[in-house]
Amino acid sequence: MSRLRIRHVTGFQYEGEAKASYNEARMLPASTESQFVLSSNLRIEPNSGAHEYLDYWGTRVSSFEVLQPHQQLALTATSLVEVRTSRHPEHDVGWDHLAETAARRAEFVEQLEQTPLTAPPAEVHALAGEAAGAAGAPCEAALRICEEIGDQVQYLRGVTNVKSTAKDAWKAKAGVCQDIAHITVGALRAAGIPARYVSGYLHPKPAAELGETIVGESHAWVEYFCGSWVGYDPTNLIDIGERHVVVGHGRDYNDVPPLRGVYGGSRTSKLFVTVEITREA
C-alpha cells in the first residue's frame, strides 16, 4: 500500500483575451477497489463555481464556466490517494462464455466496438487473431496482446499528437502512452475481448523516498475483461500496481480528457501542463 499526493496544474493561455469559456475537467480520482481518495480539491482561476457529477463511465467531472474576460485559465487539482495492489482472481473463462457475457451487458458491448481512435490496421487485426488462436483462454490472449503491442511500439514524443489514431501510431511504430493504449485497446477488441481506456497518473520513480516530489505526467493504460476487469500498462510492460492512480475510464481518450472546453474572443490558445507526485507516509 502507498499514499501518493498528486498536484496537477493545467490550463490555457489565450492570445489576447477570451471573453468567456465553458469547460469540463476530469482531473480528480475516484475511490475504487484498489484506491481510496483521502482528499481532493480543484482550484479554478479565474474563480468559478463548478458543478460536479459522475459521467456515463463513472469518471468525476467538474463542469464550469468563466463569463468575464480572461487572458489565462488555470486549474490546480490536488489529491491524496491511498493505493493498494489489487490481486486479480484466476479465471478459466472460455471464449464462448466470454462472448455470451459480453452480449448480455451494454457495458461490454460498448467496450467491444471500435472508435475512430482505436480502429486497428490489418496488421494489428492479424496480431490479435494469432494471439487469440494460440492462447487457451481469453485472459492469456489478452496479456499476450498487451505485451506484443508494448514490445513493438516505442515510446517517443513528438511523433504523434492528441488527435493521432491507432493506425497513425502503428504506422510509425512509435508514440506516447495515449497512442500505445489506443493500439492495445483496438487489438483486444479485435480479438473479441472487451477493453477500455484508462486515464490517470503513474509515479515515475519506483524507489522514491517519502516526501520526495517527482515531476510526472498524466498517463494512460488499458483494462480488459476476462471474468473480471484486469489492468495492464503496455507502455511500460508492467501490471497495474501501487504507482498507478486511476482518474477515469472510457472507450478512448476522447471520453476522459483532463481538460476540454470552448471559448470566444481569442483566436488561439496554448495548453500548459505540470504534474508533481509525492510519496507520503
C-alpha positions as a Markdown table, in Angstrom:
| # | Residue | x | y | z |
|---|---|---|---|---|
| 1 | Met | 0.0 | 0.0 | 0.0 |
| 2 | Ser | 1.2 | 3.5 | -0.8 |
| 3 | Arg | 0.0 | 7.1 | -0.4 |
| 4 | Leu | 0.5 | 9.4 | -3.3 |
| 5 | Arg | -0.1 | 13.2 | -3.3 |
| 6 | Ile | -0.7 | 14.5 | -6.8 |
| 7 | Arg | -0.6 | 18.1 | -7.9 |
| 8 | His | -1.8 | 18.6 | -11.5 |
| 9 | Val | -1.7 | 22.1 | -12.9 |
| 10 | Thr | -3.1 | 22.7 | -16.4 |
| 11 | Gly | -5.0 | 25.4 | -18.4 |
| 12 | Phe | -4.9 | 27.7 | -21.4 |
| 13 | Gln | -3.1 | 30.9 | -22.2 |
| 14 | Tyr | -5.0 | 32.9 | -24.7 |
| 15 | Glu | -3.7 | 35.3 | -27.4 |
| 16 | Gly | -5.4 | 38.5 | -26.2 |
| 17 | Glu | -8.4 | 37.8 | -24.1 |
| 18 | Ala | -11.1 | 35.1 | -24.0 |
| 19 | Lys | -14.4 | 36.8 | -23.5 |
| 20 | Ala | -15.9 | 33.7 | -21.9 |
| 21 | Ser | -15.1 | 30.0 | -21.7 |
| 22 | Tyr | -17.1 | 26.8 | -21.0 |
| 23 | Asn | -15.2 | 23.9 | -19.7 |
| 24 | Glu | -15.1 | 20.3 | -18.3 |
| 25 | Ala | -12.2 | 18.9 | -16.2 |
| 26 | Arg | -11.5 | 15.3 | -15.4 |
| 27 | Met | -8.6 | 15.6 | -13.0 |
| 28 | Leu | -9.8 | 14.2 | -9.7 |
| 29 | Pro | -9.5 | 10.4 | -9.0 |
| 30 | Ala | -12.4 | 8.4 | -7.6 |
| 31 | Ser | -12.3 | 5.7 | -4.9 |
| 32 | Thr | -12.3 | 2.2 | -6.3 |
| 33 | Glu | -11.5 | -1.3 | -5.1 |
| 34 | Ser | -7.8 | -0.6 | -5.5 |
| 35 | Gln | -7.6 | 3.0 | -4.4 |
| 36 | Phe | -9.1 | 5.3 | -1.7 |
| 37 | Val | -9.2 | 9.1 | -2.1 |
| 38 | Leu | -8.3 | 10.6 | 1.2 |
| 39 | Ser | -8.7 | 14.2 | -0.1 |
| 40 | Ser | -9.1 | 16.0 | -3.3 |
| 41 | Asn | -9.6 | 19.6 | -4.4 |
| 42 | Leu | -9.9 | 21.5 | -7.7 |
| 43 | Arg | -9.0 | 25.3 | -7.7 |
| 44 | Ile | -10.1 | 27.3 | -10.8 |
| 45 | Glu | -8.7 | 30.7 | -11.7 |
| 46 | Pro | -10.4 | 33.0 | -12.5 |
| 47 | Asn | -12.5 | 31.9 | -9.6 |
| 48 | Ser | -15.5 | 29.9 | -10.8 |
| 49 | Gly | -18.0 | 27.6 | -9.1 |
| 50 | Ala | -18.1 | 24.1 | -10.6 |
| 51 | His | -20.9 | 21.6 | -11.0 |
| 52 | Glu | -19.6 | 18.1 | -10.2 |
| 53 | Tyr | -21.1 | 14.9 | -11.4 |
| 54 | Leu | -20.1 | 11.3 | -12.5 |
| 55 | Asp | -20.3 | 10.8 | -16.2 |
| 56 | Tyr | -21.6 | 7.8 | -18.0 |
| 57 | Trp | -18.3 | 5.9 | -17.5 |
| 58 | Gly | -18.1 | 6.7 | -13.8 |
| 59 | Thr | -15.5 | 9.5 | -14.1 |
| 60 | Arg | -15.7 | 12.5 | -11.8 |
| 61 | Val | -16.4 | 15.7 | -13.9 |
| 62 | Ser | -16.1 | 19.3 | -12.9 |
| 63 | Ser | -18.2 | 21.5 | -15.2 |
| 64 | Phe | -17.7 | 25.2 | -15.0 |
| 65 | Glu | -17.9 | 28.5 | -17.0 |
| 66 | Val | -15.9 | 31.7 | -16.8 |
| 67 | Leu | -18.1 | 34.6 | -18.0 |
| 68 | Gln | -15.7 | 37.5 | -17.5 |
| 69 | Pro | -12.8 | 38.3 | -19.9 |
| 70 | His | -9.6 | 36.4 | -19.0 |
| 71 | Gln | -6.1 | 36.0 | -20.5 |
| 72 | Gln | -5.5 | 32.7 | -18.8 |
| 73 | Leu | -7.5 | 29.8 | -17.4 |
| 74 | Ala | -5.6 | 27.8 | -14.8 |
| 75 | Leu | -6.7 | 24.7 | -12.9 |
| 76 | Thr | -4.9 | 23.1 | -9.9 |
| 77 | Ala | -6.1 | 19.6 | -8.9 |
| 78 | Thr | -4.6 | 18.3 | -5.6 |
| 79 | Ser | -5.3 | 14.8 | -4.4 |
| 80 | Leu | -4.1 | 12.4 | -1.7 |
| 81 | Val | -4.8 | 8.8 | -2.7 |
| 82 | Glu | -4.1 | 5.6 | -0.9 |
| 83 | Val | -3.3 | 2.9 | -3.5 |
| 84 | Arg | -3.4 | -0.8 | -2.8 |
| 85 | Thr | -2.1 | -3.6 | -5.0 |
| 86 | Ser | -5.2 | -5.5 | -6.3 |
| 87 | Arg | -4.9 | -9.2 | -6.7 |
| 88 | His | -6.9 | -10.4 | -9.6 |
| 89 | Pro | -8.5 | -13.9 | -9.2 |
| 90 | Glu | -7.6 | -16.6 | -11.7 |
| 91 | His | -10.3 | -17.1 | -14.3 |
| 92 | Asp | -10.9 | -20.1 | -16.6 |
| 93 | Val | -13.5 | -18.2 | -18.6 |
| 94 | Gly | -13.6 | -19.6 | -22.1 |
| 95 | Trp | -14.2 | -17.8 | -25.4 |
| 96 | Asp | -17.8 | -18.9 | -25.7 |
| 97 | His | -18.7 | -17.9 | -22.2 |
| 98 | Leu | -16.9 | -14.5 | -22.6 |
| 99 | Ala | -18.9 | -13.9 | -25.8 |
| 100 | Glu | -22.2 | -14.7 | -24.1 |
| 101 | Thr | -21.4 | -12.5 | -21.1 |
| 102 | Ala | -20.4 | -9.6 | -23.3 |
| 103 | Ala | -23.6 | -9.9 | -25.4 |
| 104 | Arg | -25.8 | -9.6 | -22.3 |
| 105 | Arg | -24.4 | -6.3 | -20.8 |
| 106 | Ala | -24.4 | -3.0 | -22.6 |
| 107 | Glu | -21.1 | -2.1 | -20.8 |
| 108 | Phe | -19.3 | -4.8 | -22.6 |
| 109 | Val | -21.0 | -4.3 | -26.0 |
| 110 | Glu | -19.7 | -0.7 | -25.9 |
| 111 | Gln | -16.2 | -1.8 | -25.0 |
| 112 | Leu | -16.1 | -4.2 | -27.9 |
| 113 | Glu | -16.9 | -1.5 | -30.6 |
| 114 | Gln | -14.0 | 0.3 | -32.2 |
| 115 | Thr | -13.8 | 4.1 | -32.3 |
| 116 | Pro | -12.0 | 6.2 | -34.9 |
| 117 | Leu | -9.1 | 6.4 | -32.4 |
| 118 | Thr | -8.8 | 2.7 | -31.7 |
| 119 | Ala | -9.7 | 1.1 | -35.0 |
| 120 | Pro | -6.7 | -1.1 | -35.7 |
| 121 | Pro | -4.9 | -1.6 | -39.1 |
| 122 | Ala | -5.0 | -5.0 | -40.7 |
| 123 | Glu | -1.6 | -6.0 | -39.3 |
| 124 | Val | -2.8 | -5.4 | -35.7 |
| 125 | His | -6.0 | -7.4 | -36.5 |
| 126 | Ala | -3.8 | -10.3 | -37.6 |
| 127 | Leu | -1.7 | -10.0 | -34.5 |
| 128 | Ala | -4.8 | -10.1 | -32.3 |
| 129 | Gly | -6.1 | -13.1 | -34.2 |
| 130 | Glu | -2.9 | -15.0 | -33.8 |
| 131 | Ala | -2.7 | -14.3 | -30.1 |
| 132 | Ala | -6.3 | -15.5 | -29.6 |
| 133 | Gly | -5.7 | -18.6 | -31.7 |
| 134 | Ala | -2.6 | -19.5 | -29.8 |
| 135 | Ala | -3.9 | -18.9 | -26.3 |
| 136 | Gly | -6.1 | -21.4 | -24.5 |
| 137 | Ala | -8.2 | -18.7 | -22.8 |
| 138 | Pro | -9.1 | -15.0 | -23.2 |
| 139 | Cys | -7.0 | -14.0 | -20.1 |
| 140 | Glu | -3.9 | -15.5 | -21.7 |
| 141 | Ala | -4.6 | -14.0 | -25.1 |
| 142 | Ala | -5.2 | -10.5 | -23.6 |
| 143 | Leu | -1.9 | -10.5 | -21.8 |
| 144 | Arg | -0.1 | -11.7 | -24.9 |
| 145 | Ile | -1.7 | -8.9 | -27.0 |
| 146 | Cys | -0.7 | -6.2 | -24.4 |
| 147 | Glu | 2.9 | -7.4 | -24.3 |
| 148 | Glu | 3.2 | -7.7 | -28.0 |
| 149 | Ile | 2.0 | -4.2 | -28.6 |
| 150 | Gly | 4.2 | -2.8 | -25.9 |
| 151 | Asp | 7.2 | -4.6 | -27.4 |
| 152 | Gln | 6.6 | -3.3 | -30.9 |
| 153 | Val | 5.7 | 0.3 | -30.3 |
| 154 | Gln | 8.4 | 2.6 | -29.0 |
| 155 | Tyr | 7.5 | 5.4 | -26.5 |
| 156 | Leu | 8.6 | 8.5 | -28.3 |
| 157 | Arg | 7.4 | 12.1 | -28.0 |
| 158 | Gly | 6.8 | 14.3 | -31.0 |
| 159 | Val | 5.8 | 11.6 | -33.5 |
| 160 | Thr | 2.0 | 11.9 | -32.8 |
| 161 | Asn | -0.4 | 14.4 | -31.4 |
| 162 | Val | -3.6 | 14.3 | -29.4 |
| 163 | Lys | -5.7 | 13.6 | -32.5 |
| 164 | Ser | -3.5 | 10.7 | -33.8 |
| 165 | Thr | -5.2 | 7.4 | -34.3 |
| 166 | Ala | -4.0 | 3.8 | -33.5 |
| 167 | Lys | -3.4 | 3.4 | -37.2 |
| 168 | Asp | -1.1 | 6.5 | -37.3 |
| 169 | Ala | 0.9 | 5.4 | -34.3 |
| 170 | Trp | 1.2 | 1.8 | -35.5 |
| 171 | Lys | 2.5 | 3.0 | -38.9 |
| 172 | Ala | 5.2 | 5.0 | -37.1 |
| 173 | Lys | 5.7 | 2.2 | -34.5 |
| 174 | Ala | 6.1 | 5.0 | -32.0 |
| 175 | Gly | 4.0 | 7.3 | -29.9 |
| 176 | Val | 3.2 | 8.3 | -26.3 |
| 177 | Cys | 1.1 | 6.3 | -23.7 |
| 178 | Gln | -2.1 | 7.5 | -25.2 |
| 179 | Asp | -1.2 | 6.0 | -28.6 |
| 180 | Ile | 0.0 | 2.7 | -27.2 |
| 181 | Ala | -3.2 | 2.4 | -25.1 |
| 182 | His | -5.3 | 3.1 | -28.2 |
| 183 | Ile | -3.5 | 0.4 | -30.3 |
| 184 | Thr | -3.8 | -2.1 | -27.4 |
| 185 | Val | -7.5 | -1.4 | -26.8 |
| 186 | Gly | -8.1 | -1.8 | -30.5 |
| 187 | Ala | -6.2 | -5.1 | -30.7 |
| 188 | Leu | -8.1 | -6.5 | -27.7 |
| 189 | Arg | -11.5 | -5.6 | -29.1 |
| 190 | Ala | -10.5 | -7.1 | -32.5 |
| 191 | Ala | -9.8 | -10.4 | -30.6 |
| 192 | Gly | -13.3 | -10.3 | -29.0 |
| 193 | Ile | -12.1 | -9.2 | -25.6 |
| 194 | Pro | -13.9 | -6.1 | -24.0 |
| 195 | Ala | -11.3 | -3.4 | -23.3 |
| 196 | Arg | -11.4 | 0.1 | -22.0 |
| 197 | Tyr | -9.0 | 3.1 | -22.0 |
| 198 | Val | -7.8 | 4.2 | -18.6 |
| 199 | Ser | -6.7 | 7.7 | -17.8 |
| 200 | Gly | -4.7 | 8.5 | -14.6 |
| 201 | Tyr | -1.2 | 9.0 | -13.2 |
| 202 | Leu | 1.9 | 6.9 | -12.8 |
| 203 | His | 4.6 | 7.7 | -10.2 |
| 204 | Pro | 7.7 | 7.6 | -12.4 |
| 205 | Lys | 10.2 | 6.7 | -9.7 |
| 206 | Pro | 9.6 | 3.3 | -8.1 |
| 207 | Ala | 12.2 | 3.8 | -5.3 |
| 208 | Ala | 11.3 | 7.4 | -4.5 |
| 209 | Glu | 11.9 | 8.4 | -0.8 |
| 210 | Leu | 9.0 | 9.5 | 1.4 |
| 211 | Gly | 8.4 | 13.2 | 0.9 |
| 212 | Glu | 10.4 | 13.3 | -2.4 |
| 213 | Thr | 8.4 | 15.2 | -5.1 |
| 214 | Ile | 8.9 | 13.9 | -8.6 |
| 215 | Val | 7.9 | 15.6 | -11.8 |
| 216 | Gly | 5.4 | 13.3 | -13.5 |
| 217 | Glu | 2.7 | 13.5 | -16.1 |
| 218 | Ser | -0.7 | 12.2 | -16.9 |
| 219 | His | -0.7 | 8.5 | -18.0 |
| 220 | Ala | -2.8 | 6.1 | -19.9 |
| 221 | Trp | -3.1 | 2.3 | -19.8 |
| 222 | Val | -5.8 | -0.4 | -20.5 |
| 223 | Glu | -8.2 | -2.7 | -18.8 |
| 224 | Tyr | -9.6 | -5.8 | -20.3 |
| 225 | Phe | -12.4 | -8.1 | -19.2 |
| 226 | Cys | -11.9 | -11.9 | -18.9 |
| 227 | Gly | -14.0 | -12.8 | -15.9 |
| 228 | Ser | -13.2 | -9.5 | -14.1 |
| 229 | Trp | -11.5 | -6.3 | -15.2 |
| 230 | Val | -7.7 | -6.6 | -15.3 |
| 231 | Gly | -5.4 | -3.7 | -15.8 |
| 232 | Tyr | -2.1 | -3.6 | -17.7 |
| 233 | Asp | 0.3 | -0.9 | -18.6 |
| 234 | Pro | 1.6 | -1.7 | -22.2 |
| 235 | Thr | 3.8 | 1.4 | -22.4 |
| 236 | Asn | 5.9 | 0.2 | -19.5 |
| 237 | Leu | 5.1 | -3.6 | -19.9 |
| 238 | Ile | 4.1 | -3.8 | -16.2 |
| 239 | Asp | 1.0 | -4.8 | -14.2 |
| 240 | Ile | -1.0 | -2.1 | -12.6 |
| 241 | Gly | 0.3 | -1.5 | -9.0 |
| 242 | Glu | 0.8 | 0.9 | -6.2 |
| 243 | Arg | 2.3 | 3.6 | -8.5 |
| 244 | His | -0.8 | 3.9 | -10.7 |
| 245 | Val | -3.7 | 6.2 | -9.8 |
| 246 | Val | -6.9 | 5.9 | -11.8 |
| 247 | Val | -8.9 | 9.0 | -12.8 |
| 248 | Gly | -11.3 | 7.7 | -15.4 |
| 249 | His | -12.4 | 5.1 | -17.9 |
| 250 | Gly | -13.7 | 5.4 | -21.4 |
| 251 | Arg | -13.8 | 4.0 | -24.9 |
| 252 | Asp | -10.8 | 6.1 | -25.8 |
| 253 | Tyr | -9.0 | 9.4 | -24.9 |
| 254 | Asn | -12.0 | 11.5 | -26.1 |
| 255 | Asp | -14.1 | 10.1 | -23.1 |
| 256 | Val | -11.5 | 11.2 | -20.5 |
| 257 | Pro | -9.5 | 14.3 | -21.5 |
| 258 | Pro | -8.2 | 16.1 | -18.4 |
| 259 | Leu | -9.5 | 19.5 | -19.6 |
| 260 | Arg | -11.8 | 20.3 | -22.5 |
| 261 | Gly | -13.7 | 23.4 | -23.4 |
| 262 | Val | -14.7 | 26.1 | -25.8 |
| 263 | Tyr | -14.1 | 29.8 | -25.6 |
| 264 | Gly | -14.9 | 33.0 | -27.5 |
| 265 | Gly | -12.9 | 36.2 | -28.3 |
| 266 | Ser | -9.4 | 34.9 | -28.8 |
| 267 | Arg | -8.1 | 33.3 | -32.0 |
| 268 | Thr | -5.7 | 30.9 | -30.4 |
| 269 | Ser | -4.8 | 29.3 | -27.1 |
| 270 | Lys | -1.8 | 27.4 | -25.7 |
| 271 | Leu | -2.2 | 24.5 | -23.3 |
| 272 | Phe | 0.2 | 24.2 | -20.3 |
| 273 | Val | 0.6 | 21.2 | -18.0 |
| 274 | Thr | 2.7 | 20.3 | -15.0 |
| 275 | Val | 2.3 | 17.2 | -12.7 |
| 276 | Glu | 4.0 | 16.6 | -9.4 |
| 277 | Ile | 3.7 | 13.4 | -7.4 |
| 278 | Thr | 4.9 | 12.8 | -3.9 |
| 279 | Arg | 5.0 | 9.6 | -1.8 |
| 280 | Glu | 3.7 | 10.2 | 1.7 |
| 281 | Ala | 3.7 | 8.2 | 4.9 |
